Amino acid sequence: MFVRHAMLLTGAGITCGLVAALALTRLMSSLLFGIKPTDPATFAVVSIGLLSAATLSSYLPARAAAMVNPVEALRSE
């Protein structure tokens, strides 16, 4: 449940970022050297990298929380 929610938020963020990046290609063209502002490989690699980082950063804590015994967690408080 937590990983799915994190992936929905990440997907929304990546989508908004891609739309903004495509909208600002004229500004970015003066800042980029060696690649086109609408290079699909760059957009894909960055999106996959962000998605991978978000997946890992949400899965590891969720897995650790799932391994805790609920009775022991409630007793400790």
Backbone atoms as SQL, in Angstrom:
CREATE TABLE atoms (id INTEGER PRIMARY KEY, chain TEXT, resi INTEGER, resn TEXT, atom TEXT, x REAL, y REAL, z REAL);
INSERT INTO atoms VALUES
  (1, 'A', 1, 'MET', 'N', 0.821, -1.182, 0.000),
  (2, 'A', 1, 'MET', 'CA', 0.000, 0.000, 0.000),
  (3, 'A', 1, 'MET', 'C', 0.875, 1.261, 0.000),
  (4, 'A', 2, 'PHE', 'N', 1.918, 1.276, 0.822),
  (5, 'A', 2, 'PHE', 'CA', 2.781, 2.451, 0.886),
  (6, 'A', 2, 'PHE', 'C', 3.602, 2.605, -0.389),
  (7, 'A', 3, 'VAL', 'N', 4.083, 1.502, -0.919),
  (8, 'A', 3, 'VAL', 'CA', 4.882, 1.561, -2.144),
  (9, 'A', 3, 'VAL', 'C', 4.010, 2.013, -3.310),
  (10, 'A', 4, 'ARG', 'N', 2.768, 1.537, -3.370),
  (11, 'A', 4, 'ARG', 'CA', 1.868, 1.948, -4.448),
  (12, 'A', 4, 'ARG', 'C', 1.588, 3.447, -4.363),
  (13, 'A', 5, 'HIS', 'N', 1.364, 3.948, -3.159),
  (14, 'A', 5, 'HIS', 'CA', 1.119, 5.376, -2.982),
  (15, 'A', 5, 'HIS', 'C', 2.355, 6.192, -3.386),
  (16, 'A', 6, 'ALA', 'N', 3.525, 5.716, -3.004),
  (17, 'A', 6, 'ALA', 'CA', 4.759, 6.409, -3.382),
  (18, 'A', 6, 'ALA', 'C', 4.955, 6.390, -4.893),
  (19, 'A', 7, 'MET', 'N', 4.597, 5.290, -5.543),
  (20, 'A', 7, 'MET', 'CA', 4.746, 5.218, -7.002),
  (21, 'A', 7, 'MET', 'C', 3.747, 6.138, -7.709),
  (22, 'A', 8, 'LEU', 'N', 2.547, 6.277, -7.156),
  (23, 'A', 8, 'LEU', 'CA', 1.579, 7.218, -7.735),
  (24, 'A', 8, 'LEU', 'C', 2.093, 8.652, -7.630),
  (25, 'A', 9, 'LEU', 'N', 2.632, 9.017, -6.475),
  (26, 'A', 9, 'LEU', 'CA', 3.187, 10.355, -6.301),
  (27, 'A', 9, 'LEU', 'C', 4.409, 10.571, -7.196),
  (28, 'A', 10, 'THR', 'N', 5.237, 9.560, -7.300),
  (29, 'A', 10, 'THR', 'CA', 6.421, 9.665, -8.154),
  (30, 'A', 10, 'THR', 'C', 6.021, 9.792, -9.612),
  (31, 'A', 11, 'GLY', 'N', 5.043, 9.012, -10.032),
  (32, 'A', 11, 'GLY', 'CA', 4.566, 9.106, -11.408),
  (33, 'A', 11, 'GLY', 'C', 4.002, 10.478, -11.723),
  (34, 'A', 12, 'ALA', 'N', 3.260, 11.038, -10.776),
  (35, 'A', 12, 'ALA', 'CA', 2.718, 12.384, -10.971),
  (36, 'A', 12, 'ALA', 'C', 3.843, 13.415, -11.050),
  (37, 'A', 13, 'GLY', 'N', 4.846, 13.260, -10.206),
  (38, 'A', 13, 'GLY', 'CA', 5.984, 14.182, -10.229),
  (39, 'A', 13, 'GLY', 'C', 6.793, 14.083, -11.506),
  (40, 'A', 14, 'ILE', 'N', 7.018, 12.871, -11.967),
  (41, 'A', 14, 'ILE', 'CA', 7.761, 12.685, -13.209),
  (42, 'A', 14, 'ILE', 'C', 6.980, 13.245, -14.388),
  (43, 'A', 15, 'THR', 'N', 5.672, 13.025, -14.400),
  (44, 'A', 15, 'THR', 'CA', 4.842, 13.547, -15.483),
  (45, 'A', 15, 'THR', 'C', 4.863, 15.077, -15.497),
  (46, 'A', 16, 'CYS', 'N', 4.697, 15.685, -14.337),
  (47, 'A', 16, 'CYS', 'CA', 4.744, 17.155, -14.263),
  (48, 'A', 16, 'CYS', 'C', 6.123, 17.679, -14.668),
  (49, 'A', 17, 'GLY', 'N', 7.162, 16.991, -14.256),
  (50, 'A', 17, 'GLY', 'CA', 8.517, 17.397, -14.616),
  (51, 'A', 17, 'GLY', 'C', 8.786, 17.285, -16.100),
  (52, 'A', 18, 'LEU', 'N', 8.296, 16.215, -16.714),
  (53, 'A', 18, 'LEU', 'CA', 8.485, 16.061, -18.160),
  (54, 'A', 18, 'LEU', 'C', 7.720, 17.120, -18.939),
  (55, 'A', 19, 'VAL', 'N', 6.502, 17.415, -18.509),
  (56, 'A', 19, 'VAL', 'CA', 5.708, 18.455, -19.175),
  (57, 'A', 19, 'VAL', 'C', 6.396, 19.811, -19.038),
  (58, 'A', 20, 'ALA', 'N', 6.883, 20.112, -17.833),
  (59, 'A', 20, 'ALA', 'CA', 7.578, 21.383, -17.619),
  (60, 'A', 20, 'ALA', 'C', 8.869, 21.446, -18.430),
  (61, 'A', 21, 'ALA', 'N', 9.607, 20.344, -18.487),
  (62, 'A', 21, 'ALA', 'CA', 10.854, 20.324, -19.254),
  (63, 'A', 21, 'ALA', 'C', 10.592, 20.516, -20.741),
  (64, 'A', 22, 'LEU', 'N', 9.540, 19.881, -21.235),
  (65, 'A', 22, 'LEU', 'CA', 9.211, 20.061, -22.649),
  (66, 'A', 22, 'LEU', 'C', 8.719, 21.480, -22.935),
  (67, 'A', 23, 'ALA', 'N', 8.020, 22.072, -21.967),
  (68, 'A', 23, 'ALA', 'CA', 7.531, 23.440, -22.153),
  (69, 'A', 23, 'ALA', 'C', 8.661, 24.463, -22.117),
  (70, 'A', 24, 'LEU', 'N', 9.732, 24.155, -21.419),
  (71, 'A', 24, 'LEU', 'CA', 10.839, 25.095, -21.271),
  (72, 'A', 24, 'LEU', 'C', 12.036, 24.763, -22.161),
  (73, 'A', 25, 'THR', 'N', 11.793, 24.089, -23.275),
  (74, 'A', 25, 'THR', 'CA', 12.908, 23.669, -24.133),
  (75, 'A', 25, 'THR', 'C', 13.674, 24.859, -24.702),
  (76, 'A', 26, 'ARG', 'N', 13.015, 25.969, -24.948),
  (77, 'A', 26, 'ARG', 'CA', 13.708, 27.127, -25.502),
  (78, 'A', 26, 'ARG', 'C', 14.734, 27.666, -24.506),
  (79, 'A', 27, 'LEU', 'N', 14.365, 27.722, -23.224),
  (80, 'A', 27, 'LEU', 'CA', 15.294, 28.182, -22.195),
  (81, 'A', 27, 'LEU', 'C', 16.421, 27.170, -22.005),
  (82, 'A', 28, 'MET', 'N', 16.077, 25.893, -22.010),
  (83, 'A', 28, 'MET', 'CA', 17.079, 24.852, -21.780),
  (84, 'A', 28, 'MET', 'C', 18.078, 24.746, -22.931),
  (85, 'A', 29, 'SER', 'N', 17.693, 25.109, -24.131),
  (86, 'A', 29, 'SER', 'CA', 18.604, 24.966, -25.269),
  (87, 'A', 29, 'SER', 'C', 19.844, 25.825, -25.099),
  (88, 'A', 30, 'SER', 'N', 19.739, 26.943, -24.390),
  (89, 'A', 30, 'SER', 'CA', 20.921, 27.773, -24.168),
  (90, 'A', 30, 'SER', 'C', 21.782, 27.248, -23.020),
  (91, 'A', 31, 'LEU', 'N', 21.258, 26.334, -22.224),
  (92, 'A', 31, 'LEU', 'CA', 21.995, 25.798, -21.076),
  (93, 'A', 31, 'LEU', 'C', 22.611, 24.427, -21.328),
  (94, 'A', 32, 'LEU', 'N', 22.191, 23.744, -22.391),
  (95, 'A', 32, 'LEU', 'CA', 22.665, 22.387, -22.656),
  (96, 'A', 32, 'LEU', 'C', 23.710, 22.398, -23.769),
  (97, 'A', 33, 'PHE', 'N', 24.745, 21.610, -23.575),
  (98, 'A', 33, 'PHE', 'CA', 25.791, 21.505, -24.580),
  (99, 'A', 33, 'PHE', 'C', 25.980, 20.039, -24.930),
  (100, 'A', 34, 'GLY', 'N', 25.887, 19.702, -26.190),
  (101, 'A', 34, 'GLY', 'CA', 26.146, 18.343, -26.635),
  (102, 'A', 34, 'GLY', 'C', 24.911, 17.474, -26.798),
  (103, 'A', 35, 'ILE', 'N', 23.767, 17.912, -26.303),
  (104, 'A', 35, 'ILE', 'CA', 22.528, 17.148, -26.488),
  (105, 'A', 35, 'ILE', 'C', 21.412, 18.118, -26.867),
  (106, 'A', 36, 'LYS', 'N', 20.392, 17.578, -27.512),
  (107, 'A', 36, 'LYS', 'CA', 19.228, 18.384, -27.862),
  (108, 'A', 36, 'LYS', 'C', 18.333, 18.543, -26.632),
  (109, 'A', 37, 'PRO', 'N', 17.599, 19.636, -26.527),
  (110, 'A', 37, 'PRO', 'CA', 16.704, 19.820, -25.362),
  (111, 'A', 37, 'PRO', 'C', 15.588, 18.788, -25.284),
  (112, 'A', 38, 'THR', 'N', 15.219, 18.183, -26.393),
  (113, 'A', 38, 'THR', 'CA', 14.151, 17.181, -26.389),
  (114, 'A', 38, 'THR', 'C', 14.696, 15.778, -26.625),
  (115, 'A', 39, 'ASP', 'N', 15.885, 15.511, -26.118),
  (116, 'A', 39, 'ASP', 'CA', 16.512, 14.198, -26.292),
  (117, 'A', 39, 'ASP', 'C', 15.729, 13.137, -25.516),
  (118, 'A', 40, 'PRO', 'N', 15.078, 12.197, -26.222),
  (119, 'A', 40, 'PRO', 'CA', 14.245, 11.205, -25.522),
  (120, 'A', 40, 'PRO', 'C', 15.059, 10.258, -24.636),
  (121, 'A', 41, 'ALA', 'N', 16.288, 9.982, -25.013),
  (122, 'A', 41, 'ALA', 'CA', 17.108, 9.079, -24.190),
  (123, 'A', 41, 'ALA', 'C', 17.412, 9.711, -22.838),
  (124, 'A', 42, 'THR', 'N', 17.702, 10.995, -22.825),
  (125, 'A', 42, 'THR', 'CA', 17.976, 11.687, -21.568),
  (126, 'A', 42, 'THR', 'C', 16.742, 11.710, -20.678),
  (127, 'A', 43, 'PHE', 'N', 15.591, 12.031, -21.258),
  (128, 'A', 43, 'PHE', 'CA', 14.349, 12.030, -20.485),
  (129, 'A', 43, 'PHE', 'C', 14.053, 10.642, -19.925),
  (130, 'A', 44, 'ALA', 'N', 14.283, 9.608, -20.717),
  (131, 'A', 44, 'ALA', 'CA', 14.004, 8.243, -20.270),
  (132, 'A', 44, 'ALA', 'C', 14.942, 7.825, -19.148),
  (133, 'A', 45, 'VAL', 'N', 16.232, 8.116, -19.295),
  (134, 'A', 45, 'VAL', 'CA', 17.205, 7.710, -18.275),
  (135, 'A', 45, 'VAL', 'C', 16.939, 8.434, -16.957),
  (136, 'A', 46, 'VAL', 'N', 16.667, 9.715, -17.023),
  (137, 'A', 46, 'VAL', 'CA', 16.397, 10.470, -15.799),
  (138, 'A', 46, 'VAL', 'C', 15.105, 9.989, -15.140),
  (139, 'A', 47, 'SER', 'N', 14.077, 9.741, -15.929),
  (140, 'A', 47, 'SER', 'CA', 12.806, 9.259, -15.375),
  (141, 'A', 47, 'SER', 'C', 12.960, 7.890, -14.732),
  (142, 'A', 48, 'ILE', 'N', 13.678, 6.998, -15.391),
  (143, 'A', 48, 'ILE', 'CA', 13.905, 5.664, -14.833),
  (144, 'A', 48, 'ILE', 'C', 14.743, 5.745, -13.568),
  (145, 'A', 49, 'GLY', 'N', 15.732, 6.622, -13.551),
  (146, 'A', 49, 'GLY', 'CA', 16.551, 6.803, -12.353),
  (147, 'A', 49, 'GLY', 'C', 15.739, 7.311, -11.175),
  (148, 'A', 50, 'LEU', 'N', 14.890, 8.299, -11.418),
  (149, 'A', 50, 'LEU', 'CA', 14.040, 8.816, -10.340),
  (150, 'A', 50, 'LEU', 'C', 13.039, 7.774, -9.860),
  (151, 'A', 51, 'LEU', 'N', 12.471, 7.028, -10.788),
  (152, 'A', 51, 'LEU', 'CA', 11.518, 5.983, -10.423),
  (153, 'A', 51, 'LEU', 'C', 12.202, 4.881, -9.616),
  (154, 'A', 52, 'SER', 'N', 13.409, 4.519, -9.996),
  (155, 'A', 52, 'SER', 'CA', 14.157, 3.498, -9.253),
  (156, 'A', 52, 'SER', 'C', 14.490, 3.962, -7.847),
  (157, 'A', 53, 'ALA', 'N', 14.935, 5.200, -7.714),
  (158, 'A', 53, 'ALA', 'CA', 15.267, 5.729, -6.387),
  (159, 'A', 53, 'ALA', 'C', 14.031, 5.806, -5.502),
  (160, 'A', 54, 'ALA', 'N', 12.915, 6.229, -6.073),
  (161, 'A', 54, 'ALA', 'CA', 11.680, 6.319, -5.288),
  (162, 'A', 54, 'ALA', 'C', 11.179, 4.939, -4.885),
  (163, 'A', 55, 'THR', 'N', 11.298, 3.972, -5.782),
  (164, 'A', 55, 'THR', 'CA', 10.869, 2.610, -5.461),
  (165, 'A', 55, 'THR', 'C', 11.693, 2.045, -4.316),
  (166, 'A', 56, 'LEU', 'N', 12.993, 2.201, -4.405),
  (167, 'A', 56, 'LEU', 'CA', 13.872, 1.676, -3.358),
  (168, 'A', 56, 'LEU', 'C', 13.651, 2.403, -2.037),
  (169, 'A', 57, 'SER', 'N', 13.494, 3.723, -2.084),
  (170, 'A', 57, 'SER', 'CA', 13.342, 4.474, -0.838),
  (171, 'A', 57, 'SER', 'C', 11.974, 4.279, -0.192),
  (172, 'A', 58, 'SER', 'N', 11.010, 3.771, -0.911),
  (173, 'A', 58, 'SER', 'CA', 9.726, 3.465, -0.276),
  (174, 'A', 58, 'SER', 'C', 9.603, 1.987, 0.079),
  (175, 'A', 59, 'TYR', 'N', 10.253, 1.118, -0.672),
  (176, 'A', 59, 'TYR', 'CA', 10.135, -0.315, -0.419),
  (177, 'A', 59, 'TYR', 'C', 10.913, -0.731, 0.836),
  (178, 'A', 60, 'LEU', 'N', 12.118, -0.239, 1.003),
  (179, 'A', 60, 'LEU', 'CA', 12.936, -0.676, 2.139),
  (180, 'A', 60, 'LEU', 'C', 12.296, -0.348, 3.497),
  (181, 'A', 61, 'PRO', 'N', 11.817, 0.874, 3.743),
  (182, 'A', 61, 'PRO', 'CA', 11.139, 1.117, 5.031),
  (183, 'A', 61, 'PRO', 'C', 9.834, 0.344, 5.183),
  (184, 'A', 62, 'ALA', 'N', 9.106, 0.157, 4.088),
  (185, 'A', 62, 'ALA', 'CA', 7.855, -0.601, 4.164),
  (186, 'A', 62, 'ALA', 'C', 8.135, -2.058, 4.513),
  (187, 'A', 63, 'ARG', 'N', 9.194, -2.603, 3.945),
  (188, 'A', 63, 'ARG', 'CA', 9.563, -3.993, 4.252),
  (189, 'A', 63, 'ARG', 'C', 9.986, -4.118, 5.714),
  (190, 'A', 64, 'ALA', 'N', 10.758, -3.150, 6.195),
  (191, 'A', 64, 'ALA', 'CA', 11.191, -3.192, 7.593),
  (192, 'A', 64, 'ALA', 'C', 9.991, -3.064, 8.533),
  (193, 'A', 65, 'ALA', 'N', 9.036, -2.220, 8.206),
  (194, 'A', 65, 'ALA', 'CA', 7.844, -2.057, 9.047),
  (195, 'A', 65, 'ALA', 'C', 6.971, -3.296, 9.001),
  (196, 'A', 66, 'ALA', 'N', 6.946, -3.995, 7.881),
  (197, 'A', 66, 'ALA', 'CA', 6.124, -5.198, 7.769),
  (198, 'A', 66, 'ALA', 'C', 6.685, -6.353, 8.594),
  (199, 'A', 67, 'MET', 'N', 7.970, -6.319, 8.894),
  (200, 'A', 67, 'MET', 'CA', 8.596, -7.398, 9.661),
  (201, 'A', 67, 'MET', 'C', 8.408, -7.235, 11.168),
  (202, 'A', 68, 'VAL', 'N', 7.907, -6.096, 11.611),
  (203, 'A', 68, 'VAL', 'CA', 7.705, -5.852, 13.036),
  (204, 'A', 68, 'VAL', 'C', 6.412, -6.525, 13.474),
  (205, 'A', 69, 'ASN', 'N', 6.475, -7.214, 14.597),
  (206, 'A', 69, 'ASN', 'CA', 5.296, -7.845, 15.172),
  (207, 'A', 69, 'ASN', 'C', 4.375, -6.756, 15.724),
  (208, 'A', 70, 'PRO', 'N', 3.124, -6.679, 15.282),
  (209, 'A', 70, 'PRO', 'CA', 2.231, -5.601, 15.738),
  (210, 'A', 70, 'PRO', 'C', 1.998, -5.599, 17.249),
  (211, 'A', 71, 'VAL', 'N', 1.938, -6.769, 17.849),
  (212, 'A', 71, 'VAL', 'CA', 1.701, -6.840, 19.304),
  (213, 'A', 71, 'VAL', 'C', 2.875, -6.228, 20.052),
  (214, 'A', 72, 'GLU', 'N', 4.097, -6.530, 19.632),
  (215, 'A', 72, 'GLU', 'CA', 5.270, -5.970, 20.291),
  (216, 'A', 72, 'GLU', 'C', 5.361, -4.459, 20.060),
  (217, 'A', 73, 'ALA', 'N', 4.976, -3.995, 18.899),
  (218, 'A', 73, 'ALA', 'CA', 5.005, -2.561, 18.619),
  (219, 'A', 73, 'ALA', 'C', 4.001, -1.826, 19.504),
  (220, 'A', 74, 'LEU', 'N', 2.838, -2.405, 19.716),
  (221, 'A', 74, 'LEU', 'CA', 1.837, -1.769, 20.572),
  (222, 'A', 74, 'LEU', 'C', 2.238, -1.825, 22.045),
  (223, 'A', 75, 'ARG', 'N', 2.914, -2.879, 22.462),
  (224, 'A', 75, 'ARG', 'CA', 3.349, -2.987, 23.862),
  (225, 'A', 75, 'ARG', 'C', 4.438, -1.969, 24.175),
  (226, 'A', 76, 'SER', 'N', 5.277, -1.663, 23.221),
  (227, 'A', 76, 'SER', 'CA', 6.392, -0.752, 23.491),
  (228, 'A', 76, 'SER', 'C', 5.917, 0.680, 23.679),
  (229, 'A', 77, 'GLU', 'N', 4.717, 0.990, 23.260),
  (230, 'A', 77, 'GLU', 'CA', 4.210, 2.358, 23.437),
  (231, 'A', 77, 'GLU', 'C', 3.388, 2.415, 24.627);
